Amino acid sequence: MTIRVFIAIEIDSEIKNKLSGYLSELKRTGADVNWVSPENIHLTLKFIGYIEEEALINLNKIINDAVFSIEPFSVSIGNIGAFPSLNKPRVVFVCVQERGNNLLRIYQKLDKGVGPLGIKKESKKYVGHITLGRVKSQKNISELKKALNSGRECYFGSEKVTSLSLIQSKLTPTGPLYTRLNNFILY
């Protein structure tokens, strides 16, 4: 049996609440966007997709190896962005930055490590971000762009990264349901 999974950093409730408040402001634009439910807000490090349940043993080992010898670190969550740009938003996100390069190191180890499981390496450069929504159409897009530009420089807080999570994502008509399958402690 296959399950859909990804590797992420879970965000604490205080920052989720601040992001939820900001999402409420963005929703007022009336733009046609699939907004992320506040309880599902997270920082994805590597989307795996569908994988055989038997492969989870190997995936757990790969994640464990990726965090080996990486101590807890902090990331700063703030400043609004969009892919491909704020003028042509398709994916709305909040930036995640850190002083070191632990996120990138972990990401690169994960991206390389999952290759033997048949998971393709990413072709794009890793950009630390928390997805807030995906634009579905151009309805009220100018209002959305104004709101995004006014929120370009904002700050939601600092997150102490102490672990990674392997999360199962079940797609439902009302949105994805996430279940943590495993937690990997940094030390």
C-alpha positions as CSV (number, residue, x, y, z in Angstrom):
1,M,0.0,0.0,0.0
2,T,1.2,3.5,-0.8
3,I,1.0,6.6,1.4
4,R,1.6,10.2,0.7
5,V,4.3,11.8,2.9
6,F,6.6,14.8,3.3
7,I,9.3,15.9,5.7
8,A,8.7,19.1,7.6
9,I,9.4,21.3,10.6
10,E,6.3,21.8,12.6
11,I,5.6,25.4,13.6
12,D,4.6,26.4,17.2
13,S,1.1,27.5,18.0
14,E,2.1,31.2,18.8
15,I,3.5,31.7,15.3
16,K,0.6,29.8,13.7
17,N,-1.8,32.1,15.5
18,K,0.0,35.2,14.1
19,L,0.0,33.7,10.6
20,S,-3.7,32.8,10.9
21,G,-4.4,36.5,11.7
22,Y,-2.5,37.5,8.6
23,L,-4.3,34.9,6.5
24,S,-7.6,36.4,7.6
25,E,-6.5,39.8,6.2
26,L,-5.5,38.2,2.9
27,K,-8.8,36.3,2.7
28,R,-10.6,39.7,2.8
29,T,-9.2,40.5,-0.6
30,G,-11.7,38.0,-2.1
31,A,-9.0,36.5,-4.2
32,D,-9.6,33.0,-5.5
33,V,-6.9,31.2,-3.4
34,N,-6.8,27.8,-1.7
35,W,-5.6,29.0,1.7
36,V,-3.7,26.7,4.0
37,S,-5.7,25.8,7.2
38,P,-3.9,27.3,10.2
39,E,-3.6,23.9,11.8
40,N,-1.7,22.7,8.7
41,I,0.9,25.4,8.6
42,H,4.4,23.9,8.5
43,L,7.8,24.3,6.8
44,T,8.3,21.6,4.2
45,L,11.9,20.4,3.8
46,K,11.2,17.7,1.3
47,F,8.0,16.6,-0.4
48,I,8.3,12.8,-1.0
49,G,4.9,12.1,-2.5
50,Y,3.5,8.5,-2.7
51,I,5.7,5.8,-1.3
52,E,5.3,2.2,-0.4
53,E,4.8,1.7,3.3
54,E,7.6,-0.8,3.4
55,A,10.0,2.0,2.2
56,L,9.3,4.0,5.4
57,I,12.0,2.1,7.3
58,N,14.6,3.3,4.7
59,L,13.1,6.8,4.7
60,N,13.3,7.0,8.5
61,K,17.0,6.1,8.3
62,I,17.6,8.7,5.6
63,I,15.9,11.4,7.7
64,N,17.9,10.3,10.8
65,D,21.1,10.5,8.8
66,A,20.2,14.0,7.5
67,V,19.8,15.4,11.1
68,F,22.8,13.6,12.5
69,S,25.2,16.1,14.1
70,I,23.0,19.1,13.5
71,E,22.2,20.9,16.7
72,P,19.0,22.8,17.3
73,F,18.9,26.2,15.6
74,S,16.6,29.1,15.1
75,V,14.8,30.4,12.0
76,S,13.1,33.8,11.5
77,I,9.6,33.8,10.0
78,G,8.6,36.9,8.3
79,N,8.3,38.9,5.0
80,I,5.7,37.8,2.5
81,G,6.7,36.4,-0.9
82,A,5.2,34.6,-3.9
83,F,6.3,32.2,-6.6
84,P,7.1,33.2,-9.3
85,S,6.9,36.8,-8.0
86,L,4.7,39.2,-6.0
87,N,3.5,40.7,-9.3
88,K,2.4,37.2,-10.6
89,P,1.5,35.2,-7.5
90,R,0.8,31.6,-7.9
91,V,2.0,30.4,-4.5
92,V,1.8,32.8,-1.6
93,F,4.3,32.2,1.2
94,V,6.1,33.7,4.2
95,C,9.9,33.6,4.2
96,V,12.0,31.5,6.5
97,Q,15.5,32.6,7.1
98,E,18.4,31.6,9.4
99,R,21.9,32.9,10.1
100,G,23.6,29.6,9.3
101,N,22.8,27.1,6.6
102,N,21.3,24.2,8.5
103,L,18.1,24.2,6.5
104,L,20.0,24.0,3.3
105,R,22.3,21.3,4.7
106,I,19.4,19.2,5.9
107,Y,17.5,19.7,2.6
108,Q,20.6,18.7,0.5
109,K,21.1,15.5,2.6
110,L,17.4,14.6,2.2
111,D,17.3,15.4,-1.5
112,K,20.4,13.2,-2.1
113,G,19.4,10.5,0.4
114,V,15.9,9.8,-1.1
115,G,17.3,9.1,-4.6
116,P,17.7,5.4,-4.1
117,L,14.0,5.3,-3.1
118,G,13.2,6.4,-6.7
119,I,12.4,10.0,-5.6
120,K,13.8,12.6,-8.1
121,K,16.1,15.4,-6.9
122,E,14.7,18.8,-7.0
123,S,15.6,20.9,-10.0
124,K,15.0,24.2,-8.3
125,K,17.1,25.9,-5.6
126,Y,15.8,25.4,-2.1
127,V,14.1,28.4,-0.7
128,G,12.9,28.2,2.9
129,H,9.3,29.2,3.1
130,I,5.9,28.4,4.6
131,T,3.2,28.1,2.0
132,L,0.1,30.1,2.9
133,G,-2.0,29.6,-0.3
134,R,-2.2,28.6,-3.9
135,V,-3.8,31.0,-6.4
136,K,-6.6,29.3,-8.4
137,S,-7.7,32.1,-10.8
138,Q,-7.2,35.8,-11.5
139,K,-10.3,36.8,-9.5
140,N,-9.5,39.9,-7.4
141,I,-5.8,39.4,-8.1
142,S,-5.1,43.1,-8.0
143,E,-6.5,43.3,-4.4
144,L,-4.4,40.3,-3.4
145,K,-1.2,41.9,-4.9
146,K,-1.8,45.1,-3.0
147,A,-2.2,43.2,0.2
148,L,0.9,41.1,-0.4
149,N,3.0,44.2,-1.2
150,S,1.8,45.9,2.0
151,G,2.9,42.8,3.9
152,R,6.3,42.4,2.3
153,E,8.1,43.4,5.4
154,C,6.5,41.8,8.4
155,Y,7.7,39.5,11.2
156,F,5.8,36.6,12.8
157,G,8.5,35.4,15.2
158,S,11.5,33.1,15.7
159,E,11.1,29.3,15.7
160,K,13.5,27.1,17.6
161,V,14.1,24.0,15.4
162,T,14.6,21.0,17.6
163,S,13.2,18.3,15.4
164,L,11.9,17.2,11.9
165,S,8.7,15.3,11.4
166,L,7.7,12.7,8.8
167,I,4.1,13.5,8.0
168,Q,1.5,11.6,6.2
169,S,-0.9,13.7,4.0
170,K,-4.3,12.2,3.2
171,L,-6.1,14.3,0.5
172,T,-9.8,14.8,1.2
173,P,-12.5,17.0,-0.4
174,T,-12.2,19.4,2.5
175,G,-8.4,19.7,2.4
176,P,-5.5,17.5,3.5
177,L,-5.4,15.7,6.8
178,Y,-1.9,15.5,8.3
179,T,-0.7,12.8,10.7
180,R,2.8,12.8,12.2
181,L,4.4,9.3,11.6
182,N,7.7,10.0,13.2
183,N,9.8,12.7,14.9
184,F,13.5,13.2,14.6
185,I,15.3,15.1,17.3
186,L,18.2,17.4,16.6
187,Y,21.1,17.2,19.1
